[in-house]
Amino acid sequence: MKTIDYIPTSKIERATKLVQTGAKVGVNYIKHYAEKMVNSDLTRDKLNENNAEDIYDGLKSLKGSALKVAQMLSMDKNFLPQAYVEKFSLSQFSVPPLSAPLVLKTFKTNFGKTPYEIFDEFNANSVNAASIGQVHLAVKDGKKLAVKIQYPGVANSISSDLALVKPIAVRMFNLQGKDSDKYFKEVEDKLIEETNYLLELQQSQQVVEACSKIENLLFPNYYPEFSSEKIITMDWMTGIHLSEFTAKNTDQEVGDKIGQALWDFYMYQIHVLRKVHADPHPGNFLVDDENHLIALDFGCMKQIPEDFYVPYFELINKNVITEQALFNQKLFELEILRPDDSPEEIEYFTEMFHDLLSLFTKPFQEDTFDFSDESFFESIAQLGERFSNDTNLKKMNGNRGSKHFIYMNRTFFGLYNLMFDLKAKIAVNNFLKY
């Protein structure tokens, strides 16, 4: 794979790149409509493919938070055209890596030494490259290690990248007023946390200590002596990415076993630790030869405050969903309904979230749930299409819900998609035994 010798770090350079990408997308639309005049049966498939290609090519050269946005979008299979999902999924674990000279410079800056002076062996060619960092293979005292190196300038460009994305997001999600700033601040704070590898090291060690007792789940050990704010070193874990495993697995029992481990891991974090690995995409999980699930990369951890946790999970209770006064009370507690809402807005959003929650909480309504149930995911897709085509929704203030929804919803969307890929049937409350 071609390597990158330079990443644009200044606000002007990065803005220019995004403008160039936008211009390419504009040309794609002109071509599409010109062809449509000749061929009225032409679908948007080719347009989607071209746009996805150009947007991804623009973002991958920027890396950092710009590419992270693509990674987050790729998890949402029910609301994006397939061409975008397929292209943006590459951002999870397959993007052009930094060149060897840039890698050596990063080591010199952080440790005052080259990696060859620190490790017995070091491969300057990356084995894995994603949105914020890339991974190299090293050996120390006969032990294979994975060394993750952060891309230069990523941390400093987060605020300016999000400022460029903000006008698009405001239009897409119909966010109105100053109140929308809380959502962007939540994303910015979380992305800044992800660039602090010393914090990730601490979070990783805490998760490993707390969750190692979960059956069929493995973690790497971490090495503070070979880590810094921009470099983190851990055990080299052997396995294939979860997406590769699900593409070839035909053994239902194995799929159930791995799915149960994944589900228990998330439920234990949410309900016991009240802090969750809010980045559940296939690039953060491996499956080894003995069909153990291996969890990696704990840079994105979301703390779940008690005043959000309680009403959020009370909405799983069928009795709460069906009792209108209680249901409305919870919607106000979670900032889905607002004191300044009109009667029409209250009626509209109450009905909307009743339909959403009645569907999304289904996995919690029984002792077991079968994530191979295609009708469940088809219903989610239909609901997404219904809301995307609803003209009334576009007229209303889109500032809905506590800022904590952003990463909690991301967690559940990602988890549900992984469980669907595994086609796993699981025991919902199995995590309680831990």
C-alpha positions as CSV (number, residue, x, y, z in Angstrom):
1,M,0.0,0.0,0.0
2,K,1.2,3.5,-0.8
3,T,2.5,5.4,2.2
4,I,2.0,9.0,3.3
5,D,5.0,11.4,3.8
6,Y,2.9,14.4,4.8
7,I,-0.4,15.1,6.6
8,P,-2.0,18.6,6.2
9,T,-2.0,20.1,9.7
10,S,-2.9,23.8,9.3
11,K,-6.5,24.9,9.2
12,I,-6.1,26.4,5.7
13,E,-4.6,23.3,4.3
14,R,-7.3,21.1,5.7
15,A,-10.1,23.4,4.7
16,T,-8.7,23.6,1.2
17,K,-8.7,19.8,1.0
18,L,-12.3,19.6,2.1
19,V,-13.4,22.2,-0.4
20,Q,-11.6,20.3,-3.2
21,T,-13.5,17.2,-2.1
22,G,-16.8,19.1,-2.2
23,A,-16.1,20.3,-5.7
24,K,-15.5,16.7,-6.9
25,V,-18.8,15.7,-5.4
26,G,-20.5,18.6,-7.2
27,V,-19.0,17.4,-10.6
28,N,-20.3,13.9,-9.9
29,Y,-23.9,15.3,-9.5
30,I,-23.6,17.3,-12.7
31,K,-22.5,14.1,-14.6
32,H,-25.3,12.1,-13.0
33,Y,-28.1,14.5,-14.0
34,A,-26.6,14.8,-17.5
35,E,-26.7,11.1,-17.9
36,K,-30.2,10.9,-16.4
37,M,-31.5,13.2,-19.2
38,V,-30.4,10.5,-21.7
39,N,-31.3,7.5,-19.6
40,S,-34.4,8.0,-17.3
41,D,-33.9,4.6,-15.7
42,L,-30.5,5.5,-14.3
43,T,-30.2,4.8,-10.6
44,R,-28.2,6.7,-8.0
45,D,-25.9,3.6,-7.5
46,K,-23.0,4.9,-9.6
47,L,-23.4,8.4,-8.2
48,N,-23.2,7.0,-4.6
49,E,-20.1,5.0,-5.6
50,N,-18.3,8.0,-7.1
51,N,-19.2,10.3,-4.2
52,A,-18.1,7.7,-1.6
53,E,-14.8,7.2,-3.4
54,D,-14.1,11.0,-3.6
55,I,-15.1,11.7,-0.1
56,Y,-13.1,8.8,1.3
57,D,-10.0,9.8,-0.7
58,G,-10.2,13.3,0.6
59,L,-10.7,12.2,4.3
60,K,-8.0,9.5,4.3
61,S,-5.3,12.1,3.4
62,L,-6.4,14.3,6.3
63,K,-6.7,11.4,8.9
64,G,-7.7,12.4,12.4
65,S,-11.2,13.6,13.3
66,A,-12.2,14.0,9.6
67,L,-11.5,10.3,9.0
68,K,-13.1,9.4,12.3
69,V,-16.4,10.9,11.1
70,A,-16.3,8.4,8.1
71,Q,-15.6,5.6,10.5
72,M,-18.6,6.6,12.7
73,L,-20.8,6.8,9.6
74,S,-19.7,3.4,8.3
75,M,-21.3,1.8,11.4
76,D,-24.7,3.1,10.5
77,K,-25.7,0.5,7.9
78,N,-29.4,1.2,8.0
79,F,-29.2,4.9,7.1
80,L,-26.5,5.2,4.5
81,P,-26.4,3.9,0.9
82,Q,-24.3,0.7,0.7
83,A,-21.6,2.3,-1.4
84,Y,-20.8,4.7,1.5
85,V,-20.9,1.9,4.1
86,E,-18.5,-0.2,2.1
87,K,-16.0,2.7,1.4
88,F,-16.1,4.3,4.8
89,S,-15.7,0.9,6.4
90,L,-12.1,1.0,5.1
91,S,-11.4,3.8,7.6
92,Q,-11.8,1.2,10.4
93,F,-8.6,-0.6,9.8
94,S,-7.3,0.0,6.3
95,V,-6.0,3.4,5.2
96,P,-2.7,4.5,3.8
97,P,0.0,4.5,6.5
98,L,2.7,7.0,7.4
99,S,6.1,6.5,5.7
100,A,9.0,5.1,7.6
101,P,10.9,8.5,8.0
102,L,7.8,10.0,9.5
103,V,7.5,7.1,12.0
104,L,11.1,7.4,13.1
105,K,10.7,11.2,13.6
106,T,7.6,10.5,15.8
107,F,9.7,8.2,18.0
108,K,12.6,10.7,18.2
109,T,10.2,13.4,19.3
110,N,8.5,11.3,22.0
111,F,11.4,9.2,23.4
112,G,14.5,10.9,22.2
113,K,15.4,7.6,20.6
114,T,14.6,5.7,17.4
115,P,12.5,2.5,17.8
116,Y,15.6,0.5,16.9
117,E,17.2,1.7,20.1
118,I,14.2,0.8,22.2
119,F,13.1,-2.6,20.8
120,D,15.2,-5.6,19.7
121,E,13.3,-5.6,16.4
122,F,11.0,-3.0,14.8
123,N,9.1,-3.1,11.5
124,A,9.0,0.5,10.1
125,N,6.2,-0.6,7.7
126,S,2.8,-0.3,9.3
127,V,0.7,-3.5,9.6
128,N,-2.5,-1.6,10.3
129,A,-3.6,2.0,9.7
130,A,-6.8,3.7,10.9
131,S,-8.1,7.2,11.6
132,I,-6.0,8.4,14.5
133,G,-3.0,6.1,14.5
134,Q,-1.3,3.1,12.9
135,V,0.2,-0.1,14.3
136,H,3.7,-1.5,14.0
137,L,5.2,-4.9,14.9
138,A,8.1,-4.9,17.4
139,V,9.9,-7.5,19.4
140,K,11.4,-7.1,22.9
141,D,13.0,-9.9,24.9
142,G,11.5,-12.5,22.6
143,K,7.9,-11.1,23.1
144,K,6.0,-9.7,20.0
145,L,4.5,-6.3,20.6
146,A,2.1,-4.0,18.8
147,V,3.2,-0.4,18.8
148,K,0.5,2.2,18.0
149,I,1.8,5.5,16.7
150,Q,-0.4,8.6,16.5
151,Y,-0.4,10.7,13.3
152,P,1.3,14.1,13.6
153,G,-1.0,17.1,14.1
154,V,-4.1,15.0,14.8
155,A,-4.8,16.4,18.2
156,N,-4.2,20.0,17.2
157,S,-6.6,19.9,14.2
158,I,-9.7,18.4,16.0
159,S,-11.3,21.8,16.8
160,S,-10.8,23.3,13.3
161,D,-11.9,20.0,11.6
162,L,-15.2,20.0,13.6
163,A,-15.7,23.7,12.9
164,L,-15.6,22.8,9.1
165,V,-18.0,19.9,9.6
166,K,-20.4,21.8,11.9
167,P,-22.4,23.7,9.2
168,I,-23.1,20.4,7.3
169,A,-24.2,18.6,10.5
170,V,-26.5,21.5,11.5
171,R,-28.3,21.2,8.2
172,M,-28.3,17.4,8.2
173,F,-29.8,17.1,11.7
174,N,-31.8,20.4,11.7
175,L,-30.1,21.7,14.8
176,Q,-31.2,25.1,15.9
177,G,-30.0,27.7,18.3
178,K,-27.0,27.9,20.7
179,D,-28.2,24.7,22.5
180,S,-26.7,22.6,19.6
181,D,-23.2,23.5,20.8
182,K,-23.4,20.9,23.6
183,Y,-23.4,18.1,21.0
184,F,-20.3,19.4,19.2
185,K,-18.5,20.0,22.5
186,E,-19.2,16.4,23.5
187,V,-17.8,15.0,20.2
188,E,-14.8,17.4,20.4
189,D,-14.0,16.4,24.0
190,K,-14.2,12.7,23.2
191,L,-11.9,13.1,20.2
192,I,-9.4,15.0,22.2
193,E,-9.4,12.2,24.8
194,E,-8.8,9.7,22.0
195,T,-5.6,11.5,21.1
196,N,-4.2,11.2,24.7
197,Y,-2.5,7.8,24.6
198,L,-1.5,8.1,28.3
199,L,-5.3,8.3,29.1
200,E,-5.9,5.4,26.8
201,L,-3.2,3.4,28.5
202,Q,-4.9,4.0,31.9
203,Q,-8.4,3.2,30.5
204,S,-7.1,0.0,28.8
205,Q,-5.5,-1.3,32.0
206,Q,-8.7,-0.6,34.0
207,V,-10.9,-2.4,31.4
208,V,-8.6,-5.4,31.3
209,E,-8.5,-5.7,35.1
210,A,-12.3,-5.4,35.4
211,C,-13.4,-7.6,32.4
212,S,-10.8,-10.4,32.1
213,K,-13.2,-12.7,34.0
214,I,-15.7,-12.7,31.1
215,E,-15.7,-16.0,29.3
216,N,-14.2,-16.3,25.8
217,L,-12.9,-12.7,26.0
218,L,-9.2,-11.8,25.8
219,F,-7.2,-8.6,26.0
220,P,-3.6,-7.6,25.4
221,N,-1.3,-6.5,28.2
222,Y,-0.1,-2.9,28.1
223,Y,3.4,-1.6,28.6
224,P,3.7,1.9,30.2
225,E,7.5,1.9,29.9
226,F,7.2,1.8,26.1
227,S,4.3,4.3,25.9
228,S,3.9,8.0,25.8
229,E,1.2,10.6,24.9
230,K,1.6,9.8,21.2
231,I,2.8,6.1,21.3
232,I,1.2,3.1,23.1
233,T,2.7,-0.4,23.3
234,M,0.8,-3.6,24.0
235,D,1.0,-7.4,23.4
236,W,0.8,-8.5,19.8
237,M,-2.5,-10.3,19.5
238,T,-3.0,-12.9,16.7
239,G,-6.4,-13.2,15.0
240,I,-8.5,-12.0,12.2
241,H,-10.8,-8.9,12.3
242,L,-14.3,-9.6,13.3
243,S,-15.7,-8.6,9.9
244,E,-13.4,-11.2,8.2
245,F,-14.6,-13.8,10.7
246,T,-18.3,-13.1,10.2
247,A,-17.8,-13.2,6.4
248,K,-16.6,-16.8,6.5
249,N,-18.1,-18.4,9.6
250,T,-20.7,-21.1,9.1
251,D,-20.8,-22.5,12.6
252,Q,-23.8,-21.2,14.5
253,E,-22.5,-22.4,17.8
254,V,-19.2,-20.5,17.4
255,G,-21.1,-17.4,16.3
256,D,-23.3,-17.6,19.4
257,K,-20.3,-18.1,21.7
258,I,-18.5,-15.0,20.3
259,G,-21.7,-13.0,20.3
260,Q,-22.4,-13.9,23.9
261,A,-18.9,-12.7,24.9
262,L,-19.3,-9.5,23.0
263,W,-22.8,-8.9,24.5
264,D,-21.6,-9.7,28.1
265,F,-18.6,-7.4,27.7
266,Y,-20.8,-4.5,26.8
267,M,-23.6,-5.1,29.4
268,Y,-21.0,-5.6,32.1
269,Q,-19.3,-2.3,31.3
270,I,-22.6,-0.4,31.0
271,H,-24.4,-1.7,34.1
272,V,-21.4,-2.4,36.4
273,L,-18.6,-0.1,35.4
274,R,-20.9,2.7,34.2
275,K,-18.3,3.4,31.6
276,V,-18.3,1.9,28.1
277,H,-16.1,1.3,25.1
278,A,-18.0,3.5,22.8
279,D,-16.3,2.5,19.5
280,P,-17.7,-1.0,18.7
281,H,-16.6,-1.4,15.1
282,P,-15.0,-4.6,13.5
283,G,-11.5,-3.1,13.5
284,N,-11.4,-3.1,17.3
285,F,-12.1,-6.8,17.6
286,L,-10.2,-9.9,16.6
287,V,-11.1,-13.6,16.7
288,D,-8.2,-16.0,17.4
289,D,-7.8,-19.7,16.2
290,E,-9.6,-20.9,19.3
291,N,-12.6,-18.7,18.7
292,H,-11.9,-16.2,21.5
293,L,-13.0,-12.6,21.0
294,I,-10.1,-10.2,21.5
295,A,-10.9,-6.6,22.4
296,L,-8.6,-3.8,21.4
297,D,-8.3,0.0,21.5
298,F,-9.8,1.7,24.5
299,G,-9.3,5.3,23.5
300,C,-13.0,6.1,23.2
301,M,-14.5,5.4,26.6
302,K,-17.8,7.0,27.6
303,Q,-18.6,7.7,31.3
304,I,-22.3,7.2,31.9
305,P,-23.6,9.6,34.6
306,E,-26.2,8.3,37.0
307,D,-28.8,11.0,36.2
308,F,-28.7,9.8,32.5
309,Y,-28.2,6.0,33.2
310,V,-31.4,5.7,35.4
311,P,-34.0,7.2,33.0
312,Y,-32.2,5.8,29.9
313,F,-32.5,2.2,31.1
314,E,-35.9,2.7,32.7
315,L,-37.2,3.2,29.1
316,I,-36.3,-0.5,28.5
317,N,-39.1,-1.4,30.8
318,K,-42.3,-2.2,28.9
319,N,-44.4,-0.8,31.7
320,V,-42.7,2.6,31.3
321,I,-43.1,2.6,27.5
322,T,-46.8,1.9,27.7
323,E,-47.6,4.2,30.6
324,Q,-48.0,7.6,28.8
325,A,-47.5,9.9,31.8
326,L,-44.4,8.0,33.0
327,F,-43.0,7.8,29.5
328,N,-43.3,11.5,29.0
329,Q,-41.6,12.2,32.4
330,K,-38.6,10.1,31.2
331,L,-38.5,11.9,27.9
332,F,-38.3,15.2,29.8
333,E,-35.5,13.9,32.1
334,L,-33.5,12.8,29.0
335,E,-34.1,16.2,27.3
336,I,-35.9,14.6,24.4
337,L,-38.9,16.8,25.3
338,R,-38.1,20.4,26.2
339,P,-40.0,22.9,28.4
340,D,-40.2,25.3,25.4
341,D,-41.8,22.7,23.1
342,S,-45.2,23.5,21.5
343,P,-48.1,21.1,22.1
344,E,-47.5,19.9,18.5
345,E,-43.8,19.2,19.1
346,I,-44.6,17.3,22.3
347,E,-47.2,15.2,20.6
348,Y,-44.9,14.6,17.5
349,F,-41.7,13.7,19.5
350,T,-43.6,11.6,22.0
351,E,-45.0,9.4,19.2
352,M,-41.7,9.3,17.4
353,F,-39.7,8.1,20.4
354,H,-42.4,5.7,21.4
355,D,-42.0,4.0,18.0
356,L,-38.2,4.2,18.2
357,L,-37.9,2.8,21.7
358,S,-40.6,0.1,21.2
359,L,-38.4,-1.3,18.4
360,F,-34.9,-0.6,19.7
361,T,-35.5,-2.1,23.2
362,K,-36.8,-5.5,21.8
363,P,-33.5,-7.3,22.6
364,F,-34.1,-6.5,26.3
365,Q,-37.7,-7.7,26.4
366,E,-37.0,-11.4,26.5
367,D,-34.5,-13.8,28.3
368,T,-32.9,-14.5,24.9
369,F,-32.6,-12.6,21.7
370,D,-31.8,-13.8,18.2
371,F,-29.7,-11.2,16.3
372,S,-30.0,-13.2,13.1
373,D,-33.7,-12.0,12.9
374,E,-33.6,-10.0,9.7
375,S,-37.1,-8.7,10.3
376,F,-35.8,-6.8,13.3
377,F,-33.1,-5.0,11.3
378,E,-35.5,-4.5,8.4
379,S,-37.9,-2.7,10.8
380,I,-35.0,-0.4,11.9
381,A,-34.2,0.4,8.3
382,Q,-37.9,1.1,7.5
383,L,-38.1,3.4,10.5
384,G,-35.0,5.3,9.4
385,E,-36.5,5.7,6.0
386,R,-39.8,6.9,7.4
387,F,-38.1,9.6,9.5
388,S,-35.7,10.7,6.7
389,N,-38.7,11.3,4.4
390,D,-40.8,13.0,7.1
391,T,-41.3,16.7,6.1
392,N,-42.7,17.6,9.5
393,L,-39.5,16.5,11.2
394,K,-37.5,19.0,9.1
395,K,-39.7,21.9,10.3
396,M,-39.0,21.2,14.0
397,N,-36.1,22.0,16.3
398,G,-33.8,19.0,16.0
399,N,-32.0,19.7,19.3
400,R,-33.3,16.5,21.0
401,G,-31.9,14.6,23.9
402,S,-29.0,14.8,26.4
403,K,-25.5,15.1,25.0
404,H,-24.9,11.6,26.4
405,F,-27.1,10.1,23.7
406,I,-24.4,10.7,21.1
407,Y,-22.0,8.0,22.3
408,M,-24.6,5.8,24.0
409,N,-26.5,5.5,20.7
410,R,-23.3,5.0,18.8
411,T,-22.4,2.2,21.2
412,F,-25.8,0.4,20.7
413,F,-25.9,1.0,16.9
414,G,-22.4,-0.5,16.6
415,L,-23.1,-3.4,19.0
416,Y,-26.4,-4.3,17.2
417,N,-24.6,-4.3,13.8
418,L,-21.8,-6.5,15.1
419,M,-24.3,-8.9,16.7
420,F,-26.3,-9.1,13.4
421,D,-23.1,-9.8,11.5
422,L,-22.4,-12.7,13.9
423,K,-26.0,-13.9,13.6
424,A,-25.7,-14.6,17.3
425,K,-28.4,-15.9,19.7
426,I,-27.6,-14.7,23.2
427,A,-28.9,-14.8,26.8
428,V,-29.6,-11.2,27.5
429,N,-28.8,-11.1,31.3
430,N,-25.9,-13.6,31.2
431,F,-23.5,-10.8,32.3
432,L,-25.1,-10.8,35.8
433,K,-23.2,-13.9,36.7
434,Y,-20.0,-11.8,36.7
